[in-house]
Every structure is written in structure tokens, then in C-alpha cells.
Amino acid sequence: MEKISHITTLGNLLNKSKLAIIGEIMVIFSSAFLLFIILKPLAGENVLYKLGIIWCINVLMLLLIWLGNKLRGRNWADFGLAFGRITSKEGKRVFSRSLLVFALGISAYIMGTFLMSQISGMPETADMSNYEYLNSFFMLVLTLCGVYIVSSFGEEVIYRAFLINRFTELGLDSAFGKILAVVISSVIFGLVHFEWGPTGIVSTAMMGLVMGIFYLKYKNLWILVLAHAYMDTLLLVPLFLQNS
């Protein structure tokens, strides 16, 4: 009974205390950073191991986010992730909206790379050297499967649903506050892509800004997950064709 009481108390704190929410955000991201510090030396120069580390970090963050929701007495639906059967009409609506988000997200990414090249003279593309291993169809399929689960799904949960909702709960619940929450989450999203270089950071941040705005508009994370999957496919397939 005492254990249940402690869990209930923690859940109430996460629901009501801004300090507890800040603590949750710090625990999740500091745990991810600590895991990165521990595992990075083990990867050496092996690009596959490096990619695996990123996937492990995202899975850890997803588990911690799930735990936070569980303690709060909430579920994925609170993030706009409804599971279950949908009508044909709803499916078509989600698909068409995902194409719109995809087009605007890619446009924002391209704009980011263009701006960086004009302002600083840096390379017009992000550093994608870590994907040189994509030289066979098997590796392409394996990578896409992992990316769809860990990046397309995972990153939208972490950097859109989780961060925007938590920042909103910290008091950014006005119209301006929600936009500010989107901007902050987008900056964080860009920074975690630091291995792509400065151009990659800016480009992904701008893409994240578009994704965050549409998260506020549609309240349906599946739209963003699909759009993100299209982007990842558009990124990886040309790299495979280039390397093979």
C-alpha cells in the first residue's frame, strides 16, 4: 500500500507541480545524454554502432515518457496518438494532411540549408557521412525499418508531443506561449542533430518548427509521424543510390 501511495503522490506532482515537470524534462534529457557519453566510446568509428546508440537513446526517452504518462494516469491519446480502427474518410484526411506537412517540412529544411549557405558560406548540405554504410538494399531496408520506429515515430513523440505539451503545462498555454513552446522544442530538435553539422542543426530546427505548428493545428501526431517517415525515406534512398 505504501508503494502505491508513493506512486500516486508522484503522479499528482507531475500533474500539478511545475517544478516536477521541469524535473521530468531534465531527467529524460540528462539520462539520454549520460547514455550517449557512456556508449559513444564503445562505438569507435563504426557508423552502424553510432546509429544504434542514437536508437537506444530514443528508446530510453520513449520509455521514460511512457512512464511519466502512466504515473499521471494518462495515455498516448493525450499526445494525439489514438490507436484503433479508423474510417476510410479519416484515413484519407490523415494521409492528405501528412503530404501537406511533408511538403512544407521539406521546404523549411531546404530553406534552412540555403540560408546557412548564404549567411556563413557553409556547405549547402548537412553532413551525412555517417550513412556511408548504406551500400546494399538489405542495409537500406533494415535502416528504414529502424528509422521509421525510432526516428519517424520516436522523435515526433519526444520533440513534438512531449516537449510541446510539457512546456504548455509550464504556463505557455496562451496562443503566444504555445508558439514559444514550438520554437523552443524546434531549437532542441535541431541541437540533437549536432552530428549533421551546423547546417544540419539549422535545417532540422526549421523543419521541426513546421512540424510543431501543424501539431498545434491538427492535434493528431500520426500526421506528423507519416510526414516524418516520408522525409526519412527521401533522405535515405538517395544516399543508398549514391553509395551503391
NORMO-V961727 format. One record per residue. N is the residue number from 1. RES is the residue in three letters. PSI is psi in whole degrees, -180 to 180 (999 if undefined). Layout:
n:N res:RES psi:PSI
n:N res:RES psi:PSI
This chain:
n:1 res:MET psi:-38
n:2 res:GLU psi:-39
n:3 res:LYS psi:-44
n:4 res:ILE psi:-39
n:5 res:SER psi:-42
n:6 res:HIS psi:-42
n:7 res:ILE psi:-43
n:8 res:THR psi:-41
n:9 res:THR psi:-44
n:10 res:LEU psi:-41
n:11 res:GLY psi:-41
n:12 res:ASN psi:-38
n:13 res:LEU psi:-44
n:14 res:LEU psi:-29
n:15 res:ASN psi:-28
n:16 res:LYS psi:-28
n:17 res:SER psi:123
n:18 res:LYS psi:-34
n:19 res:LEU psi:-38
n:20 res:ALA psi:-37
n:21 res:ILE psi:-43
n:22 res:ILE psi:-42
n:23 res:GLY psi:-40
n:24 res:GLU psi:-46
n:25 res:ILE psi:-44
n:26 res:MET psi:-41
n:27 res:VAL psi:-44
n:28 res:ILE psi:-47
n:29 res:PHE psi:-32
n:30 res:SER psi:-35
n:31 res:SER psi:-42
n:32 res:ALA psi:-43
n:33 res:PHE psi:-42
n:34 res:LEU psi:-42
n:35 res:LEU psi:-38
n:36 res:PHE psi:-44
n:37 res:ILE psi:-39
n:38 res:ILE psi:-43
n:39 res:LEU psi:-26
n:40 res:LYS psi:-45
n:41 res:PRO psi:-27
n:42 res:LEU psi:-24
n:43 res:ALA psi:-30
n:44 res:GLY psi:-131
n:45 res:GLU psi:9
n:46 res:ASN psi:112
n:47 res:VAL psi:-31
n:48 res:LEU psi:-41
n:49 res:TYR psi:-38
n:50 res:LYS psi:-44
n:51 res:LEU psi:-40
n:52 res:GLY psi:-36
n:53 res:ILE psi:-44
n:54 res:ILE psi:-41
n:55 res:TRP psi:-42
n:56 res:CYS psi:-41
n:57 res:ILE psi:-46
n:58 res:ASN psi:-39
n:59 res:VAL psi:-42
n:60 res:LEU psi:-45
n:61 res:MET psi:-40
n:62 res:LEU psi:-41
n:63 res:LEU psi:-41
n:64 res:LEU psi:-38
n:65 res:ILE psi:-43
n:66 res:TRP psi:-43
n:67 res:LEU psi:-42
n:68 res:GLY psi:-42
n:69 res:ASN psi:-41
n:70 res:LYS psi:-44
n:71 res:LEU psi:-33
n:72 res:ARG psi:-14
n:73 res:GLY psi:24
n:74 res:ARG psi:177
n:75 res:ASN psi:-176
n:76 res:TRP psi:-24
n:77 res:ALA psi:-28
n:78 res:ASP psi:-19
n:79 res:PHE psi:2
n:80 res:GLY psi:24
n:81 res:LEU psi:80
n:82 res:ALA psi:135
n:83 res:PHE psi:144
n:84 res:GLY psi:-179
n:85 res:ARG psi:142
n:86 res:ILE psi:159
n:87 res:THR psi:161
n:88 res:SER psi:-39
n:89 res:LYS psi:-44
n:90 res:GLU psi:-39
n:91 res:GLY psi:-43
n:92 res:LYS psi:-38
n:93 res:ARG psi:-45
n:94 res:VAL psi:-44
n:95 res:PHE psi:-46
n:96 res:SER psi:-39
n:97 res:ARG psi:-35
n:98 res:SER psi:-35
n:99 res:LEU psi:-39
n:100 res:LEU psi:-47
n:101 res:VAL psi:-40
n:102 res:PHE psi:-48
n:103 res:ALA psi:-45
n:104 res:LEU psi:-34
n:105 res:GLY psi:-44
n:106 res:ILE psi:-40
n:107 res:SER psi:-43
n:108 res:ALA psi:-40
n:109 res:TYR psi:-46
n:110 res:ILE psi:-40
n:111 res:MET psi:-39
n:112 res:GLY psi:-44
n:113 res:THR psi:-37
n:114 res:PHE psi:-45
n:115 res:LEU psi:-42
n:116 res:MET psi:-38
n:117 res:SER psi:-33
n:118 res:GLN psi:-39
n:119 res:ILE psi:-45
n:120 res:SER psi:-8
n:121 res:GLY psi:15
n:122 res:MET psi:167
n:123 res:PRO psi:147
n:124 res:GLU psi:-3
n:125 res:THR psi:156
n:126 res:ALA psi:160
n:127 res:ASP psi:108
n:128 res:MET psi:25
n:129 res:SER psi:-23
n:130 res:ASN psi:-10
n:131 res:TYR psi:21
n:132 res:GLU psi:-18
n:133 res:TYR psi:-11
n:134 res:LEU psi:72
n:135 res:ASN psi:12
n:136 res:SER psi:154
n:137 res:PHE psi:-36
n:138 res:PHE psi:-46
n:139 res:MET psi:-34
n:140 res:LEU psi:-49
n:141 res:VAL psi:-45
n:142 res:LEU psi:-44
n:143 res:THR psi:-44
n:144 res:LEU psi:-42
n:145 res:CYS psi:-46
n:146 res:GLY psi:-42
n:147 res:VAL psi:-41
n:148 res:TYR psi:-40
n:149 res:ILE psi:-50
n:150 res:VAL psi:-38
n:151 res:SER psi:-59
n:152 res:SER psi:-48
n:153 res:PHE psi:-53
n:154 res:GLY psi:-46
n:155 res:GLU psi:-33
n:156 res:GLU psi:-37
n:157 res:VAL psi:-46
n:158 res:ILE psi:-55
n:159 res:TYR psi:-15
n:160 res:ARG psi:-70
n:161 res:ALA psi:-55
n:162 res:PHE psi:-58
n:163 res:LEU psi:-46
n:164 res:ILE psi:-43
n:165 res:ASN psi:-43
n:166 res:ARG psi:-41
n:167 res:PHE psi:-38
n:168 res:THR psi:-41
n:169 res:GLU psi:-19
n:170 res:LEU psi:1
n:171 res:GLY psi:-5
n:172 res:LEU psi:56
n:173 res:ASP psi:2
n:174 res:SER psi:173
n:175 res:ALA psi:-46
n:176 res:PHE psi:-40
n:177 res:GLY psi:-40
n:178 res:LYS psi:-38
n:179 res:ILE psi:-40
n:180 res:LEU psi:-39
n:181 res:ALA psi:-39
n:182 res:VAL psi:-43
n:183 res:VAL psi:-46
n:184 res:ILE psi:-45
n:185 res:SER psi:-35
n:186 res:SER psi:-39
n:187 res:VAL psi:-45
n:188 res:ILE psi:-42
n:189 res:PHE psi:-41
n:190 res:GLY psi:-43
n:191 res:LEU psi:-33
n:192 res:VAL psi:-10
n:193 res:HIS psi:34
n:194 res:PHE psi:-27
n:195 res:GLU psi:-12
n:196 res:TRP psi:-2
n:197 res:GLY psi:172
n:198 res:PRO psi:-40
n:199 res:THR psi:-42
n:200 res:GLY psi:-37
n:201 res:ILE psi:-50
n:202 res:VAL psi:-44
n:203 res:SER psi:-45
n:204 res:THR psi:-32
n:205 res:ALA psi:-42
n:206 res:MET psi:-38
n:207 res:MET psi:-43
n:208 res:GLY psi:-33
n:209 res:LEU psi:-44
n:210 res:VAL psi:-45
n:211 res:MET psi:-42
n:212 res:GLY psi:-40
n:213 res:ILE psi:-43
n:214 res:PHE psi:-24
n:215 res:TYR psi:-43
n:216 res:LEU psi:-37
n:217 res:LYS psi:-46
n:218 res:TYR psi:-24
n:219 res:LYS psi:25
n:220 res:ASN psi:106
n:221 res:LEU psi:-23
n:222 res:TRP psi:-33
n:223 res:ILE psi:-44
n:224 res:LEU psi:-38
n:225 res:VAL psi:-45
n:226 res:LEU psi:-45
n:227 res:ALA psi:-42
n:228 res:HIS psi:-39
n:229 res:ALA psi:-40
n:230 res:TYR psi:-43
n:231 res:MET psi:-44
n:232 res:ASP psi:-38
n:233 res:THR psi:-44
n:234 res:LEU psi:-28
n:235 res:LEU psi:-47
n:236 res:LEU psi:-37
n:237 res:VAL psi:-47
n:238 res:PRO psi:-34
n:239 res:LEU psi:-38
n:240 res:PHE psi:-46
n:241 res:LEU psi:-35
n:242 res:GLN psi:-37
n:243 res:ASN psi:-22
n:244 res:SER psi:999
